[in-house]
Amino acid sequence: MNSNRLLSIVAVVLGIVFIGLAVMYLTVPPKSLPGPSLFGHENGVSAVHVKHGIATFMLGLACFAFAWFRLGPKKAAA
């Protein structure tokens, strides 16, 4: 397996993970999040973390875009 394909697969997996985290940040209140190991976790706050959700969603989209451009056709040599 060549490095372009392997790197693209890793980027897609990371994109899926980041999109999943974004959904979790936008739907689950911080008091229900699993432990203080997640970024942006504050004790006693009941509002969802909209900024964290948007940021992780954009990071997931960036991973998908990276994989898309990495697997795109190569320029023909002149």
VOGU-3710 file (C-alpha; in Angstrom, 3 decimals, decimal comma):
1> mnsnrllsiv> 0,000/0,000/0,000  1,532/3,308/-1,007  1,908/6,201/1,405  -0,697/8,436/-0,321  -3,395/5,829/0,147  -2,409/5,060/3,740  -2,302/8,751/4,666  -5,711/9,274/3,068  -7,212/6,396/5,015  -5,839/7,838/8,258
11> avvlgivfig> -7,270/11,263/7,347  -10,716/9,760/6,662  -10,686/7,872/9,972  -9,682/11,049/11,821  -12,394/12,954/9,968  -15,010/10,452/11,135  -13,725/10,693/14,716  -13,796/14,507/14,664  -17,312/14,602/13,178  -18,439/12,195/15,904
21> lavmyltvpp> -16,885/14,395/18,571  -18,613/17,427/17,050  -21,994/15,707/17,272  -21,250/14,787/20,873  -20,214/18,346/21,748  -23,376/19,764/20,154  -25,843/17,321/21,682  -24,549/16,201/25,085  -24,382/18,613/28,039  -20,894/18,876/29,587
31> kslpgpslfg> -22,014/17,354/32,877  -22,797/14,126/30,969  -19,494/13,961/29,078  -17,225/11,044/29,999  -14,653/12,499/32,370  -12,458/15,597/32,333  -10,180/14,153/29,668  -12,129/15,825/26,845  -11,023/19,293/25,836  -13,273/22,083/27,071
41> hengvsavhv> -14,842/20,123/29,927  -15,860/22,333/32,825  -17,603/21,108/35,964  -20,979/22,665/36,733  -21,719/23,972/33,228  -24,990/22,749/31,711  -24,900/24,427/28,266  -23,548/22,560/25,251  -20,194/23,647/23,825  -21,210/25,139/20,490
51> khgiatfmlg> -17,772/26,594/19,694  -16,041/23,285/20,407  -18,605/21,462/18,274  -18,139/23,819/15,332  -14,348/23,667/15,615  -14,206/19,869/15,687  -16,711/19,664/12,814  -14,529/21,965/10,703  -11,459/19,918/11,630  -13,261/16,784/10,461
61> lacfafawfr> -14,163/18,456/7,168  -10,540/19,543/6,767  -9,428/15,911/7,197  -11,906/14,822/4,507  -10,709/17,572/2,165  -7,085/16,552/2,758  -7,912/12,943/1,852  -9,869/14,090/-1,221  -6,995/16,158/-2,594  -4,399/13,545/-1,661
71> lgpkkaaa> -6,194/10,867/-3,714  -6,966/13,158/-6,665  -5,467/12,623/-10,113  -1,858/13,631/-10,632  -0,933/16,334/-13,119  0,262/15,037/-16,430  3,924/15,669/-17,171  4,452/18,147/-19,983
//
